[in-house]
């Protein structure tokens, strides 16, 4: 299926392996999706994102100047 970026509200990554949490390639991949989203929706000032690796979750807030991430959260 085709991705329609004008309909996306939140970006995220789900993986079963908790050892991948904090991996730079995951953050870069999430940032690339966010860049695409902000480029398609020019009136957006910020985008929420998340990663979920096993039971470890992080929440991200991206804006036009950068990103900020939460500390790892155990969802259990």
C-alpha positions as CSV (number, residue, x, y, z in Angstrom):
1,X,0.0,0.0,0.0
2,X,1.1,3.5,-0.7
3,X,1.8,5.9,2.1
4,X,-0.1,9.2,1.9
5,X,2.0,11.5,4.1
6,X,-0.8,14.2,4.3
7,X,-2.9,11.7,6.4
8,X,-0.1,10.7,8.9
9,X,-0.3,12.2,12.4
10,X,2.4,10.2,14.3
11,X,5.5,8.2,13.2
12,X,6.7,5.1,15.0
13,X,8.8,2.0,14.9
14,X,7.9,-1.3,16.3
15,X,10.4,-4.2,16.8
16,X,10.4,-7.3,18.9
17,X,14.0,-7.1,20.0
18,X,14.6,-4.9,23.1
19,X,18.4,-4.9,22.4
20,X,17.9,-2.6,19.4
21,X,16.7,0.3,21.6
22,X,19.0,3.3,21.3
23,X,20.3,2.3,17.9
24,X,21.4,5.3,15.8
25,X,20.0,3.8,12.6
26,X,16.5,3.6,14.2
27,X,16.6,7.2,15.2
28,X,17.8,8.2,11.7
29,X,15.0,6.2,10.1
30,X,12.4,7.9,12.3
31,X,13.9,11.3,11.5
32,X,13.7,10.6,7.8
33,X,10.0,9.8,8.1
34,X,9.5,12.9,10.1
35,X,11.3,15.0,7.5
36,X,9.0,13.6,4.8
37,X,5.9,14.3,7.0
38,X,6.9,17.9,7.7
39,X,7.7,18.5,4.0
40,X,4.3,17.2,3.0
41,X,2.5,19.1,5.8
42,X,4.2,22.6,5.7
43,X,1.9,24.1,8.4
44,X,3.0,21.5,11.0
45,X,5.3,22.9,13.7
46,X,6.1,19.6,15.4
47,X,5.6,15.8,15.1
48,X,5.3,13.2,17.8
49,X,7.1,9.9,17.3
50,X,7.8,6.7,19.2
51,X,9.9,3.6,19.2
52,X,8.8,0.4,20.8
53,X,11.4,-2.4,21.2
54,X,10.0,-5.3,23.1
55,X,8.8,-3.7,26.3
56,X,10.9,-0.6,26.0
57,X,9.3,2.6,24.6
58,X,10.7,6.0,23.9
59,X,8.7,9.1,22.9
60,X,10.2,11.7,20.5
61,X,9.1,15.3,19.7
62,X,10.5,16.5,16.4
63,X,10.3,20.1,15.2
64,X,12.0,22.1,12.5
65,X,15.1,22.8,14.7
66,X,15.7,19.2,16.0
67,X,14.4,16.5,18.2
68,X,14.1,15.6,21.9
69,X,13.7,12.1,23.2
70,X,12.4,10.7,26.5
71,X,14.3,8.3,28.7
72,X,13.4,4.6,28.1
73,X,10.0,3.7,29.5
74,X,9.1,0.1,30.5
75,X,5.5,-0.3,29.3
76,X,4.9,-3.1,31.8
